[in-house]
Structures are given as C-alpha cells and as structure tokens.
Amino acid sequence: MYIAGSVRSLNRRSGLYHSPEIMIMKEHITQKEIESLAERKIGGESYADIRRELESRGFSEQQVRDIIAQVDKVVLERESNPPGRISTRSVRIAGYVLATLGVLLYLGYYLRWWTAESYKLIIFLPMIAGLVLIWSARFVERRRNR
C-alpha cells in the first residue's frame, strides 16, 4: 500500500503512516471525501452501503477498513460535540457574572445608594439566577465525566 501526503503519525502495529490523503495507485480519497462520507452516514446511510461504494471504486479490503475507521472517527466527533452545544464553562462564567451583579445590587441597596422598597425581589433575582447557573454547570460537568 502506497501512502502519500504529509506524515502525521506512525501506526506502530502495522508500521503504516497515516495522512489526510491515502493514495493507492491512481485512486485516492481526500479529507473532504471522508467528511462527505461522514455526512452521508449521519444522514442515515449505513456503513455497508459506504463499504460497497468504496469497494466498487477499487479500494482493497484493508484500505476500505482504514477509510471506514476515519469516517467513524469523524462521525463520533460530530455526534459527541454538536456545533450548537453551549459549553459548561460559558454557562459557569455567565453564572458568576450574574451572581456578581446580584451582589453589587444588594450592596447598593444595603448601603442605601438607592431604595427599592417594592422591588426587593429584583435585587435578589440576579444573584439567585447566577448561583443556579453555576450549580447547573457543575452538575452537567459531573454528569458528563461519569
């Protein structure tokens, strides 16, 4: 098997170098093609269909296994880290900001910088919301790390 491209790592078991492009004779597959295969897999196509297509393009069994492994790696990365997911770190920072704002509001009320006789709940809400955000972010982190 001939592998071309920039050398990234050496697989110690097989002694093969892995790169973004695997070149076999005149047939090659690029990282873009691997990502398009991953998109098809996420879209609902089975690995068997992808395997048949690769075999019909002339790839050997070992090459097909390597390509399927790369596609599976891309699929797992995308499924475990969807682009719309908010990180717990940003939620925790927002919680600290809200809690600090609540403490400052309470400090201003306590030092009589302003009076809020009928709006005492507004003074405590940012502090409570910030503490809830901090607590929920820690809870989610612990749950993910199990």
C-alpha positions as CSV (number, residue, x, y, z in Angstrom):
1,M,0.0,0.0,0.0
2,Y,1.4,3.4,-1.0
3,I,0.6,6.3,1.2
4,A,1.4,9.8,0.2
5,G,0.9,13.2,1.7
6,S,2.2,14.8,4.9
7,V,3.2,12.3,7.5
8,R,1.2,12.7,10.7
9,S,1.7,9.6,12.8
10,L,3.1,6.1,12.6
11,N,0.8,3.3,13.5
12,R,3.1,1.0,15.4
13,R,1.1,-2.2,14.8
14,S,1.1,-2.0,11.1
15,G,4.0,0.3,10.5
16,L,1.9,2.4,8.2
17,Y,2.0,6.2,8.1
18,H,-1.4,8.0,8.2
19,S,-2.0,11.2,6.4
20,P,-5.0,13.3,5.3
21,E,-4.9,11.7,1.9
22,I,-4.5,8.0,1.3
23,M,-3.2,7.4,-2.3
24,I,-3.4,4.0,-3.8
25,M,-2.2,3.7,-7.5
26,K,-4.4,6.3,-9.2
27,E,-7.3,6.2,-6.8
28,H,-7.2,8.4,-3.7
29,I,-9.5,9.8,-1.1
30,T,-9.2,13.2,0.4
31,Q,-10.3,14.5,3.8
32,K,-13.2,16.3,2.1
33,E,-14.4,13.0,0.7
34,I,-14.1,11.4,4.1
35,E,-16.2,14.2,5.6
36,S,-18.8,13.9,2.8
37,L,-19.0,10.1,3.6
38,A,-19.4,11.1,7.3
39,E,-22.2,13.4,6.3
40,R,-23.9,10.6,4.5
41,K,-23.5,8.3,7.5
42,I,-25.0,11.0,9.8
43,G,-27.8,11.4,7.2
44,G,-28.8,7.7,7.7
45,E,-26.8,5.7,5.2
46,S,-25.3,2.5,6.5
47,Y,-21.6,1.6,6.7
48,A,-22.4,-1.4,4.4
49,D,-23.5,1.0,1.6
50,I,-20.4,3.1,2.1
51,R,-18.3,0.0,2.1
52,R,-19.8,-1.3,-1.2
53,E,-19.3,2.0,-2.9
54,L,-15.6,2.1,-1.8
55,E,-15.1,-1.5,-3.0
56,S,-16.7,-0.6,-6.3
57,R,-14.2,2.3,-6.6
58,G,-11.3,-0.2,-6.4
59,F,-10.1,0.0,-2.8
60,S,-8.8,-3.1,-1.2
61,E,-10.3,-4.6,2.0
62,Q,-7.6,-3.1,4.2
63,Q,-8.0,0.4,2.6
64,V,-11.8,0.2,3.0
65,R,-11.3,-0.6,6.7
66,D,-9.0,2.3,7.2
67,I,-11.3,4.7,5.4
68,I,-14.4,3.4,7.3
69,A,-12.4,3.9,10.6
70,Q,-11.6,7.5,9.6
71,V,-15.3,8.1,8.7
72,D,-16.3,6.6,12.0
73,K,-13.9,8.9,13.9
74,V,-15.4,12.0,12.1
75,V,-18.9,10.8,12.9
76,L,-18.2,10.2,16.5
77,E,-16.5,13.7,16.9
78,R,-19.5,15.4,15.3
79,E,-22.0,13.4,17.3
80,S,-20.3,14.0,20.6
81,N,-19.7,17.7,20.0
82,P,-22.6,19.2,18.1
83,P,-22.0,22.7,16.9
84,G,-25.0,24.2,18.8
85,R,-24.0,22.9,22.2
86,I,-23.2,25.6,24.8
87,S,-20.1,24.8,26.8
88,T,-20.4,24.4,30.6
89,R,-17.6,26.9,31.0
90,S,-19.5,29.7,29.3
91,V,-22.6,28.9,31.4
92,R,-20.5,29.0,34.6
93,I,-19.0,32.3,33.6
94,A,-22.4,33.7,32.9
95,G,-23.4,32.5,36.4
96,Y,-20.5,34.2,38.0
97,V,-21.3,37.5,36.2
98,L,-25.0,37.3,37.2
99,A,-24.1,36.5,40.8
100,T,-21.6,39.4,41.0
101,L,-24.3,41.7,39.6
102,G,-26.7,40.5,42.2
103,V,-24.2,41.0,45.0
104,L,-23.5,44.6,43.7
105,L,-27.2,45.3,43.5
106,Y,-27.7,44.0,47.1
107,L,-24.6,46.0,48.3
108,G,-26.1,49.2,46.7
109,Y,-29.4,48.5,48.4
110,Y,-27.8,47.8,51.7
111,L,-25.6,50.9,51.6
112,R,-28.7,53.0,50.6
113,W,-27.4,54.1,47.3
114,W,-30.9,53.6,46.1
115,T,-34.2,52.5,47.6
116,A,-36.1,49.6,46.3
117,E,-39.0,49.1,48.8
118,S,-41.4,47.4,46.4
119,Y,-38.7,45.8,44.2
120,K,-36.7,43.8,46.6
121,L,-37.2,40.6,44.5
122,I,-35.5,42.3,41.6
123,I,-32.4,42.8,43.7
124,F,-32.1,39.1,44.7
125,L,-33.1,37.6,41.3
126,P,-29.7,38.1,39.5
127,M,-27.8,36.6,42.5
128,I,-30.2,33.6,42.7
129,A,-30.1,33.1,38.9
130,G,-26.3,33.2,38.9
131,L,-26.0,30.7,41.6
132,V,-28.4,28.4,39.8
133,L,-26.4,28.7,36.6
134,I,-23.1,27.9,38.4
135,W,-24.7,24.9,40.2
136,S,-26.3,23.5,37.0
137,A,-23.0,23.9,35.0
138,R,-21.2,21.9,37.7
139,F,-23.9,19.3,37.7
140,V,-23.7,18.8,33.9
141,E,-19.9,18.6,34.1
142,R,-20.0,15.9,36.7
143,R,-22.7,14.0,34.7
144,R,-20.6,14.1,31.5
145,N,-17.4,12.9,33.3
146,R,-19.0,9.8,34.6
